[in-house]
């Protein structure tokens, strides 16, 4: 009797454990042929709806198939558009020859969704149909975490849309013809690109050859006929001579002048006037070197003979000194303040600051910049503005108002949120993706 009671006791325990196993086994596995819920969020009703929608799709031409998956997050942090294409290929959804599979993925914590559409359904379910599938009601359900309602409505919308547009489902013959046409177009496009690139490369090579040929001719004439007539050129240091010779050009699309010697003579005179500010630091000049940066070369004496007759660069500066004095007269009162600020700054920075200052300063600014300290502080603030650096503590309120319009502060940048948008894949033929 004791053995019998012991036997019944073990039997009761086994039955109890069996019931617990049945009760706790997820019902999702029963329906995962169509809907695989990796989050155990959806109800049995939603899983059954997945089977029902596929039965409806089975009545359409080619019997399209819909597979769906729900994740907390897209595995391994993959991009959802790339993931849906890869997953579509892995699952092999749809009927052979018809390319009529559909794959929908929902990532709850990522707040993203995506649909991959087989090639044969692309005409029936174009990317533009997204708003008819993922309606405002669907997004409202998703934002409210009513995932069952959202999935059920998505499935209903997909089914209704395809039933309504079943005449646009492509047949195997149509798919084969379209793929052949797409391939032919891709080949034509590729050939077109190759031809375009080839022509472009040949044109560039021809231009480079033409430009080099012209440059060589210009150098030959300049060195043989022009340079010996220009004492100023002979006085330049080797790097300055090389800089002029390197830039010699009549332009990419122009022919050489018939009479090169006078053209080269005029070109050299123009070059000296245009590069006056850069050349100034190399020789003793009547004014501080930075001052020449504020002079517009078009305001200099437009006499080529002054350049041709100058025995040296310094001699040319001395010759045009009266005109230079007149041009810098409105700014001479700031020379000392600028000279106080300049040490420790590159000559390039000095030129940029002085050039900007001359372009903006007004007569009334002298009232605020009436001491060496005020001028030095102002030039420091201007330099910082040009370099987009902090000007706190420099007293901008006491400086000319135009300073605030110069340069600026680094932009913090802006970007877009995840939002919703299209992201169609390639292997399936089309689709969309978005978020809520």
C-alpha positions as CSV (number, residue, x, y, z in Angstrom):
1,X,0.0,0.0,0.0
2,X,2.8,2.4,0.8
3,X,4.4,1.6,-2.6
4,X,1.1,2.4,-4.3
5,X,0.8,5.8,-2.5
6,X,4.4,6.5,-3.4
7,X,3.8,5.7,-7.1
8,X,0.7,7.9,-7.2
9,X,2.6,10.7,-5.6
10,X,5.3,10.7,-8.3
11,X,2.6,10.5,-11.0
12,X,0.8,13.5,-9.7
13,X,4.1,15.5,-9.7
14,X,4.8,14.5,-13.3
15,X,1.3,15.5,-14.4
16,X,1.6,18.9,-12.6
17,X,5.0,19.6,-14.2
18,X,3.6,18.6,-17.6
19,X,0.7,21.1,-17.2
20,X,3.1,23.8,-16.2
21,X,5.2,23.1,-19.3
22,X,2.1,23.3,-21.5
23,X,1.0,26.6,-19.9
24,X,4.4,28.3,-20.1
25,X,5.3,27.2,-23.7
26,X,5.0,30.2,-25.9
27,X,2.2,29.9,-28.4
28,X,4.3,31.9,-30.9
29,X,6.1,28.8,-32.1
30,X,2.7,27.4,-33.4
31,X,2.5,30.2,-36.0
32,X,6.1,31.1,-36.7
33,X,5.9,29.9,-40.3
34,X,4.6,33.4,-41.1
35,X,5.3,35.6,-38.1
36,X,8.4,35.1,-35.9
37,X,8.1,37.2,-32.7
38,X,11.5,37.3,-31.1
39,X,10.2,39.6,-28.3
40,X,7.2,37.4,-27.1
41,X,5.1,40.6,-27.3
42,X,2.4,39.7,-29.8
43,X,-0.8,37.7,-29.0
44,X,-1.9,34.4,-30.5
45,X,-4.6,36.4,-32.4
46,X,-2.0,38.4,-34.2
47,X,0.0,35.2,-35.0
48,X,-3.2,33.6,-36.4
49,X,-3.9,36.8,-38.5
50,X,-0.5,36.2,-40.1
51,X,-1.7,32.8,-41.4
52,X,-5.0,34.3,-42.5
53,X,-3.4,37.0,-44.5
54,X,-1.2,34.5,-46.3
55,X,-4.3,32.4,-47.1
56,X,-5.8,35.6,-48.7
57,X,-2.6,36.2,-50.6
58,X,-2.6,32.6,-51.8
59,X,-5.7,33.4,-53.8
60,X,-3.9,36.0,-55.9
61,X,-1.9,35.3,-59.1
62,X,1.3,33.5,-58.2
63,X,0.3,33.1,-54.6
64,X,2.5,35.8,-53.0
65,X,3.8,35.1,-49.5
66,X,4.3,37.4,-46.5
67,X,6.9,36.7,-43.7
68,X,7.2,39.0,-40.7
69,X,9.6,39.3,-37.8
70,X,9.5,41.4,-34.6
71,X,12.7,42.2,-32.8
72,X,13.6,44.5,-29.9
73,X,16.5,45.8,-31.9
74,X,17.8,44.9,-35.3
75,X,20.5,42.1,-34.7
76,X,24.1,43.3,-34.3
77,X,23.1,47.0,-34.8
78,X,22.7,46.5,-38.5
79,X,21.1,49.1,-40.7
80,X,17.5,48.1,-41.1
81,X,17.5,48.6,-44.9
82,X,20.6,46.3,-45.3
83,X,19.1,43.8,-42.9
84,X,15.8,43.4,-44.6
85,X,17.5,42.7,-48.0
86,X,19.8,40.1,-46.4
87,X,17.0,38.5,-44.4
88,X,14.7,38.4,-47.5
89,X,17.4,36.4,-49.3
90,X,18.0,34.1,-46.4
91,X,14.3,33.2,-46.0
92,X,13.8,32.7,-49.7
93,X,10.2,34.1,-49.5
94,X,7.9,33.8,-52.5
95,X,7.2,31.4,-55.4
96,X,10.0,30.4,-57.7
97,X,9.8,32.3,-61.0
98,X,7.3,34.8,-59.6
99,X,9.7,36.6,-57.2
100,X,6.6,37.5,-55.2
101,X,7.8,37.4,-51.6
102,X,7.2,40.1,-48.9
103,X,9.2,40.5,-45.8
104,X,8.2,42.9,-43.0
105,X,10.4,43.6,-39.9
106,X,9.5,45.6,-36.8
107,X,12.2,46.7,-34.3
108,X,10.3,47.9,-31.1
109,X,13.2,49.5,-29.2
110,X,14.7,50.9,-32.4
111,X,11.3,52.3,-33.3
112,X,11.8,51.3,-36.9
113,X,10.0,49.2,-39.5
114,X,10.9,48.1,-43.0
115,X,9.3,46.2,-45.9
116,X,11.2,44.3,-48.6
117,X,9.2,43.6,-51.8
118,X,9.9,40.9,-54.3
119,X,10.7,41.9,-57.9
120,X,7.4,40.5,-59.2
121,X,5.3,42.6,-56.8
122,X,7.2,45.9,-57.3
123,X,4.6,47.3,-59.8
124,X,1.7,46.2,-57.5
125,X,3.3,47.5,-54.3
126,X,5.6,50.5,-55.2
127,X,7.6,52.5,-52.7
128,X,4.9,55.2,-52.9
129,X,2.4,52.9,-51.3
130,X,4.1,53.2,-47.9
131,X,1.6,55.8,-46.6
132,X,-1.2,53.4,-47.5
133,X,0.4,50.6,-45.6
134,X,1.9,52.4,-42.6
135,X,-1.0,54.8,-42.0
136,X,-1.3,57.4,-39.3
137,X,-3.4,54.9,-37.3
138,X,-0.6,52.4,-37.5
139,X,1.9,54.9,-36.2
140,X,-0.5,55.9,-33.4
141,X,-0.7,52.3,-32.3
142,X,3.1,52.0,-32.4
143,X,3.7,55.1,-30.4
144,X,1.2,53.9,-27.8
145,X,2.9,50.4,-27.7
146,X,-0.2,48.7,-29.0
147,X,1.9,46.4,-31.1
148,X,-0.8,43.8,-31.7
149,X,-3.2,46.4,-33.2
150,X,-0.4,47.9,-35.3
151,X,0.7,44.5,-36.8
152,X,-2.9,43.5,-37.4
153,X,-3.6,46.8,-39.3
154,X,-0.4,46.5,-41.3
155,X,-1.3,43.0,-42.4
156,X,-4.8,44.1,-43.3
157,X,-3.5,47.1,-45.3
158,X,-1.0,44.9,-47.2
159,X,-3.7,42.3,-48.0
160,X,-6.3,44.9,-49.1
161,X,-3.8,46.8,-51.3
162,X,-2.5,43.7,-53.1
163,X,-6.1,42.4,-53.7
164,X,-7.0,45.7,-55.1
165,X,-3.9,45.8,-57.3
166,X,-3.7,42.1,-58.2
167,X,-3.8,42.9,-61.9
168,X,-0.4,44.6,-61.6
169,X,1.3,41.5,-60.2
170,X,3.9,40.5,-62.8
171,X,3.9,37.0,-64.3
172,X,7.1,34.9,-64.7
173,X,7.3,35.8,-68.4
174,X,6.9,39.5,-67.6
175,X,9.5,39.3,-64.9
176,X,11.9,37.6,-67.2
177,X,11.4,40.2,-69.9
178,X,11.7,43.1,-67.5
179,X,14.9,41.6,-65.9
180,X,16.4,41.2,-69.4
181,X,15.4,44.8,-70.3
182,X,16.9,46.1,-67.0
183,X,20.1,44.1,-67.6
184,X,20.4,45.5,-71.1
185,X,19.8,49.1,-69.8
186,X,22.5,48.5,-67.1
187,X,24.9,47.4,-69.8
188,X,24.1,50.4,-71.9
189,X,24.5,52.7,-68.9
190,X,27.9,51.1,-68.0
191,X,29.1,51.5,-71.6
192,X,27.9,55.1,-71.6
193,X,29.8,55.8,-68.4
194,X,33.0,54.2,-69.7
195,X,32.8,56.2,-72.9
196,X,32.2,59.4,-71.0
197,X,35.1,58.8,-68.6
198,X,37.3,57.9,-71.5
199,X,36.5,61.1,-73.4
200,X,36.9,63.1,-70.3
201,X,40.3,61.6,-69.6
202,X,41.4,62.2,-73.2
203,X,40.2,65.8,-73.0
204,X,42.1,66.4,-69.7
205,X,45.2,64.9,-71.2
206,X,44.9,67.0,-74.3
207,X,44.4,70.2,-72.2
208,X,47.4,69.3,-70.0
209,X,49.5,68.7,-73.0
210,X,48.3,71.9,-74.6
211,X,48.9,73.9,-71.5
212,X,52.3,72.5,-70.9
213,X,53.2,73.2,-74.6
214,X,52.1,76.8,-74.2
215,X,53.9,77.2,-70.9
216,X,57.1,75.9,-72.4
217,X,56.8,78.3,-75.3
218,X,56.2,81.3,-73.0
219,X,59.2,80.4,-70.9
220,X,61.4,80.1,-73.9
221,X,60.5,83.6,-75.2
222,X,60.6,85.1,-71.7
223,X,64.0,83.8,-70.8
224,X,65.5,84.6,-74.2
225,X,63.9,87.9,-75.1
226,X,62.1,89.5,-72.1
227,X,64.0,88.7,-68.9
228,X,67.2,90.4,-70.1
229,X,65.2,93.6,-70.6
230,X,63.9,93.6,-67.0
231,X,66.4,94.6,-64.3
232,X,63.7,94.3,-61.7
233,X,63.2,90.6,-62.6
234,X,66.9,90.0,-62.4
235,X,66.9,91.6,-58.9
236,X,64.3,89.2,-57.5
237,X,65.5,86.2,-55.4
238,X,65.4,82.8,-57.0
239,X,62.1,81.7,-55.4
240,X,60.4,84.9,-56.6
241,X,61.6,84.4,-60.1
242,X,60.5,80.8,-60.0
243,X,57.0,81.8,-58.8
244,X,56.6,84.2,-61.7
245,X,57.8,81.7,-64.3
246,X,55.5,78.9,-62.8
247,X,52.4,81.0,-63.2
248,X,53.0,82.1,-66.8
249,X,49.9,81.3,-68.7
250,X,47.5,82.8,-71.2
251,X,44.6,80.6,-69.9
252,X,43.4,77.1,-70.5
253,X,41.3,77.8,-73.6
254,X,43.2,80.6,-75.2
255,X,45.8,80.6,-78.0
256,X,49.2,82.3,-77.6
257,X,49.4,85.9,-78.7
258,X,51.1,86.3,-82.1
259,X,53.6,88.8,-80.6
260,X,54.7,87.2,-77.4
261,X,57.4,89.7,-76.3
262,X,55.2,92.7,-75.7
263,X,52.5,90.5,-74.1
264,X,55.1,89.1,-71.6
265,X,56.4,92.6,-70.8
266,X,52.9,93.7,-69.9
267,X,52.2,90.5,-68.0
268,X,55.3,91.0,-65.8
269,X,54.4,94.6,-65.0
270,X,50.9,93.5,-64.0
271,X,52.3,90.7,-61.9
272,X,54.5,93.0,-59.9
273,X,51.6,95.3,-59.1
274,X,49.3,92.5,-58.2
275,X,51.8,90.7,-55.9
276,X,53.1,93.9,-54.3
277,X,51.9,92.9,-50.8
278,X,53.6,89.5,-51.1
279,X,56.8,90.9,-52.4
280,X,57.1,93.7,-49.8
281,X,58.7,91.7,-47.0
282,X,61.7,90.7,-49.1
283,X,63.2,94.1,-49.4
284,X,63.5,97.2,-47.2
285,X,60.4,99.3,-47.9
286,X,59.5,102.9,-46.9
287,X,56.4,101.6,-45.0
288,X,55.8,98.6,-42.8
289,X,55.4,95.5,-44.9
290,X,51.9,94.8,-43.6
291,X,50.6,98.1,-44.9
292,X,50.8,97.0,-48.5
293,X,48.2,94.3,-47.9
294,X,45.5,97.0,-47.7
295,X,46.4,98.5,-51.1
296,X,44.3,97.5,-54.1
297,X,46.7,96.9,-56.9
298,X,44.3,98.7,-59.3
299,X,44.9,101.9,-57.4
300,X,48.7,101.8,-58.1
301,X,50.2,103.8,-61.0
302,X,49.1,102.0,-64.1
303,X,52.4,102.6,-65.8
304,X,54.2,99.5,-67.1
305,X,57.2,101.6,-67.8
306,X,57.8,102.2,-64.1
307,X,58.2,98.5,-63.6
308,X,60.3,98.0,-66.7
309,X,62.7,100.9,-65.8
310,X,63.1,100.0,-62.1
311,X,66.5,98.6,-61.4
312,X,65.3,96.6,-58.5
313,X,62.2,95.8,-56.4
314,X,63.2,98.3,-53.8
315,X,63.8,100.9,-56.5
316,X,60.2,100.3,-57.7
317,X,58.8,100.8,-54.2
318,X,60.7,104.1,-53.8
319,X,59.4,105.3,-57.2
320,X,55.8,104.8,-56.3
321,X,56.2,105.9,-52.7
322,X,54.3,109.2,-53.2
323,X,51.2,107.3,-54.4
324,X,51.6,104.7,-51.6
325,X,51.7,107.5,-49.0
326,X,48.5,108.9,-50.4
327,X,46.7,105.5,-50.4
328,X,47.6,104.7,-46.8
329,X,47.2,108.1,-45.3
330,X,43.7,107.4,-43.8
331,X,45.2,104.4,-41.9
332,X,48.6,105.6,-40.9
333,X,47.3,106.5,-37.4
334,X,46.8,102.8,-36.8
335,X,50.4,101.7,-37.8
336,X,51.8,101.8,-34.3
337,X,48.9,100.0,-32.7
338,X,49.1,97.3,-35.4
339,X,52.9,97.0,-34.9
340,X,52.3,96.5,-31.2
341,X,49.9,93.6,-32.0
342,X,51.8,92.0,-34.9
343,X,54.7,90.2,-33.1
344,X,53.8,86.5,-32.6
345,X,51.5,86.4,-35.6
346,X,52.5,85.1,-39.0
347,X,52.9,87.6,-41.8
348,X,50.0,85.9,-43.6
349,X,47.8,86.6,-40.6
350,X,49.0,90.1,-40.4
351,X,48.1,90.7,-44.0
352,X,44.7,89.2,-43.6
353,X,43.9,91.3,-40.5
354,X,45.2,94.5,-42.0
355,X,43.4,93.9,-45.3
356,X,40.1,93.3,-43.5
357,X,40.6,96.3,-41.3
358,X,41.2,98.6,-44.3
359,X,38.1,97.2,-46.0
360,X,35.8,98.1,-43.1
361,X,37.3,100.9,-41.0
362,X,35.5,104.3,-41.1
363,X,36.6,107.8,-40.0
364,X,34.3,107.7,-36.9
365,X,36.1,104.6,-35.6
366,X,39.1,106.7,-34.7
367,X,37.2,107.9,-31.6
368,X,37.1,104.4,-30.2
369,X,40.6,103.4,-31.4
370,X,42.4,106.5,-30.1
371,X,45.1,104.7,-28.0
372,X,47.7,102.1,-28.6
373,X,46.1,99.8,-26.1
374,X,42.7,100.1,-27.7
375,X,44.1,99.5,-31.2
376,X,46.2,96.5,-30.1
377,X,43.1,95.0,-28.3
378,X,41.0,95.7,-31.4
379,X,43.4,93.9,-33.8
380,X,43.5,90.9,-31.5
381,X,39.7,90.8,-31.4
382,X,39.6,91.1,-35.2
383,X,42.2,88.3,-35.6
384,X,40.1,86.1,-33.3
385,X,36.9,86.8,-35.2
386,X,38.6,85.9,-38.5
387,X,39.8,82.6,-37.0
388,X,36.5,82.0,-35.3
389,X,38.0,82.0,-31.8
390,X,36.6,83.2,-28.5
391,X,36.6,87.0,-28.0
392,X,35.4,87.1,-24.4
393,X,37.2,89.6,-22.2
394,X,38.3,91.8,-25.1
395,X,35.6,94.4,-24.6
396,X,33.8,94.2,-27.9
397,X,31.1,96.5,-26.8
398,X,33.6,99.4,-26.8
399,X,34.9,98.6,-30.3
400,X,33.5,99.5,-33.8
401,X,30.2,97.8,-34.4
402,X,31.2,96.3,-37.7
403,X,33.6,93.9,-35.9
404,X,30.6,91.7,-35.0
405,X,29.9,91.2,-38.7
406,X,33.4,89.8,-39.4
407,X,34.2,86.1,-39.2
408,X,31.9,84.3,-36.8
409,X,31.7,81.6,-34.3
410,X,32.0,77.9,-35.1
411,X,28.7,76.4,-36.1
412,X,27.4,73.6,-33.8
413,X,25.9,72.0,-36.8
414,X,22.5,70.4,-37.1
415,X,21.1,67.1,-38.2
416,X,17.9,65.3,-38.8
417,X,16.3,62.8,-36.5
418,X,15.6,59.2,-37.6
419,X,12.1,60.2,-38.8
420,X,10.6,58.2,-41.5
421,X,11.7,57.8,-45.1
422,X,12.3,55.5,-48.0
423,X,15.1,53.1,-48.1
424,X,14.2,50.4,-50.6
425,X,16.4,47.3,-51.0
426,X,17.8,45.8,-54.2
427,X,17.6,42.1,-53.9
428,X,13.8,42.0,-53.4
429,X,13.2,44.7,-55.9
430,X,11.7,47.4,-53.8
431,X,10.2,48.4,-50.5
432,X,10.4,51.1,-47.8
433,X,11.5,51.8,-44.3
434,X,10.8,54.3,-41.6
435,X,10.3,55.0,-37.9
436,X,7.8,56.4,-35.4
